[in-house]
Amino acid sequence: MTTGDDAPVGTVEVMLPHYGRLDLLQETVRSVLAQDDPRWRLTVVDDSGELADDAVEGWCAGLGDERVRYHRNPRNLGINRNFQQCVDLVEHDLAVIIGNDDLMLPGYVGAVRRAHAAHPEVAIVQPGVEVVDENGAPARTLVDLSKRWVYAPRVSGSTVLAGEELAVSLLRGNWLYFPSICWRSEPLRRTGFREGVDVVQDLALVLDLVLDGESLLVQPEVCFRYRRHRASVSSAHAADGRRFSEERKFFVETADRMAARGWPRASRAARRHLSSRINALTRLPAAARRGGVGGVRTLARHAFGA
């Protein structure tokens, strides 16, 4: 068993923003409890607001593990502000903002602690990920195949990326799996999530850090299981075009920021936002079948617009 004692870095703060099914949250929490490396602390940040009952808090307390904490927001903050609440509550050296239905494999904490110890200069560690569907079966969606074979950098071992090279890579297509990322807490707290950005808040945060001079480590060791739902928030927003309205605004602003930084290739990648356009294009037939004229117009504008 790997304890992680050879990794001279501190505790991994696992922040779990919760709104939804208790059974999936319980699976996620159990995956944290099953870690080989005990150097972690878990905080469930319940954003159920006025709808919250005592089930989640009671279940967490019943675990009898002092490393598991429960925090209830007095009112519903929404995705963006609850994620920022998670950042605000971080106290330890390293942090993970895990989805309330994703799973850590037993070696996750040890793997990310070793990665940060070997590369103390990096702010972001992206470990290897397995993708499963809502039932836990292996998933091979077009999105994930594109991430792996088209957009993700081809690396054979631990690789540090930074600067315009990293920005261009992510703006061509976001190949990261946000809930699996282990962050160095200081730059995460310093930067935080942009208010008012819901669908692309993860990419916005990473690019803000890259523009601030931070770097990312690709660590191919598979230690995380990411759950891909057909009926996710981003999928629902994509269906009626809301996702792409936000993305269009984001990429236009990002192109200007990259140009101002003197990164012309990154600016061009943001202005083209090719993967986002292709995604909008694939949604057009379904939007047309539903007869949503506004959604079709928004999707078409994003797919074919300048």
N, C-alpha and C positions, 0 to 999 in steps of 0.2 A: 504494500500500500504506500502511495506517495503522500507524504504529509505536507510537503512544501517547505519544510524547515530549511532547505538549502536555498530558498529564495528570500533574500534580505529585504523584503518589502512588507508593508503593513497589511492590515485587514482589508478584505474586499467588501465594500458596502453594497449590498444587493437591494435596490429599490424596486418595489413592485407596485406600479400604479394600477389600482383595481377599480373596475366598473363592469359588472356582468356576472357570469356564472361562478358559483362557489366551487363546483366540482372541478372545473378546469384550474382555478386558483389553487385548489388543494394539491393537484398533480404537480403544479409548478413548485409549490412550497416543499413538497416531499422530495423533489429533485435537488433542491438546495440542501435539505437535511441529509441527503445521501452522499454529500461530497466527501471525497477522500481527504482533502485538506480542510481542517476545521477552522481556518482563519477567515471567517466570514461573519457578517451580521446582516440580517434580513429585516426590512421594514415594509410592511404592507400599508400603502397609502390609499385609503378607501375614499373614492370620490362619489359615492352613492348619494351623498348629501342628505336631504330630507327623507329619501327613500331607504336609507340604511337601516338595517335591523342589527341585532346583536349576534347574528350567526357567524359572521367572519371574525369578529373580535373574540367571541367565545371559543371558536375553533382554534384560533392562534394561541390563546391563553392555555387551552387544554393540551397543547403540545409539550408544555413544561420545559421549554428550551429558552434560556434567557437571551439567546442570540436573536430570537424572533420578536419583533416589536409590531405594534399596530397603531396606526394614526388615522383618525377619521377627520376629513374636512367637514366643517360645520355646514357648508353649502357646496353644491356641485360647481366645480371650477371649469369643467370641460377638459378636453385632451391636452391642449397646449399648456394651460396654467397648472394642471395637475402634474404634468411632467416637470414643469419648473419647480413646483412644490417639492418633488422628489429631489431635485438638485439642491434646493435650499436646505433640505434636511440631512444632506451628506456630511459626515464628520470624519470619515477615515480616508486613507491615502488613495485608494482605488475605488471606483464605483461602476456598477452595472445597473441599467434601467431595463429590467427584463419585462417581457410581455406577460400578462396574467394568464397565458395559456401555453407559453413556451417552456422548454425543459433544458436544464443543465445535465449533461452527461457527468458521471461521477468525477471525472478528472478535470472539470472546467476550472475550478478555483485554483488548483495547483498549476494548471497550464498558463493561465493569465498572470499569475503571480511570478512564475518563472520568466515569462516573456517580458514583463515590466522590469524585472530585476536585471535581465540581460540587456535591455534597451531603456535605461532610465530617462533618456532624452525624449522618448515618444509620448504623446498625449493620448493616443488612440491605439488599441490593439484589436484587430479583427481576427478572431480565431476561425478555424474550420467549422463548417456548419452542415448538418444534415437537415433536409427539408421533408416535413411530413404533412399530411392533410389533417382535417379536423378529427379524423378517427385514429390518427397516429400511424397510418400506413405511409410508406415512402411516396413522395409526390414528385412528379416530373412535369411541372408546368412550363409553358413557353417563357414566362417571366424568369423562372429560375434557370432554365437552359440558356437563355440569353445572358443572364448575369455571369454564368460560369464560362461560357464558350465565346461570347462576343465582347463583353465589357470588362470583366475582371482581368487584371494584369496576369500574364503568364509567369508564374514564379514556381520554383522547385523547392524552395526553402524559405525561412524567415527573411522578409524583405522590407526595408524601410522606404517609404515614399513620402515626398514632401513637395512644396512649392507648386509651380505651374504644371509640372508633370502630373501631380496628383489631382489638381483641380481639373485639368483637361480630361483625365480618365473618368472622374466622377460625373462631369457634366455631359460627357458622351452617353453615359448610362450609369445610374447609381447601383453599383454592384455590392454595396454593403448590406449586412443584416444587422440593423440597428440594435435589436434587443440582445444580441450576442456580444456587442462591443464592450470592452472593459476600458474605462476612461481613467486617466490620471485626474484626481479630483480638483486640484487647484485650477488648471485651465478650464475645466468643465464649469466650476462655480463662477469663475471670472467672466466667462462668455455667456452661458445660459441659453435658453431658447428664446427666439424672437417672438414677441407677442403678436398674436393675430395670424400666425402661420400654423396650420394644422396638418395638412396633407404632406408637405415637404419640410416639416420642421426638423427632421433628422438630417437631411442633406444640407439645409441652411446652417445648422449648428456646426457640422463638419467643415463646411466651406468657410465659415467665420473663423474657425480655429486655424485652418490652412492659411488664410489671409493674414492671420496674426503670427505666422511663422512656426506653427506646430506641425508635427509629423505623425505618420501613421505606420504601424507595423502590421504587415500581413503575416499571420502565424498559421500555416496550413494544418496544424494538428486539429483534427475534428474532435470537438468536445461540447457541442451545443446542438440541440434539436429545435429547429424553427418551425412553427406551425403555420401553414398556409391555408387560410380559410377562403372559400368561395364567396362568402357573404361578409367581407370585412368592411370597416368604415370607408377605407379608400376605394374599395370596389363599388360601394353604394354611391359615393360621390362621383366616381368616374361615369356611372351609368347616366346621370343627368347633366354631366359636363362641369359640375362644381369643382371637381378636382383640377380640371385643366384650366379653368379661369384663374385659380390660384397659381398653378404652375406657370402659366404664360406670364403673369405679372412678375413672379419670382425670377424667371430666366431673363427677362428684359432688364430688371434691376441688377441682376448678377453680371450680365454682360457689361453693363456700364461700370460696375465696380472692378471687374477684372481689367478692363481697358485703362481705368484710372491707375491701377496698380502697375501697369506696364506689362501685362500678360496677354498679348494679342491672341495667342492660340486658345487660351481659356475663354477669352471674350467671344471668339468665333464659335466655340463649342456651345457656350451658353445661348448665343443668339440662334444657333441652329436647333438646339435641344431635340436632336433627331429621335432618340429613343422615346421621348415623351410624345412627339408627333406620331410615331408609329403606333404607340399605345392608343392614342385617341382615334387613329384610323381604324384600328381593329374593333373599336366600340361602336362605330357608326352603324353597322347593320342592325345590331340589337336595339339601338336607340330609334332607328327608323321603324322597326317592327312595332315598338311600343307607341309610336305616333307622337313622341315628344318633340315638337318642333323646336322648342328652345334648346333642348339638349343636343339635337342634331346640329343646330346652327353653331352652338358653342364648340362642339367637337370638330366640326368642319373648319371653323375659323382657326382652331389650334393646330389641326393637322396640316392645313394648306396655307395658313396666313404667313405673312412676312415676319 
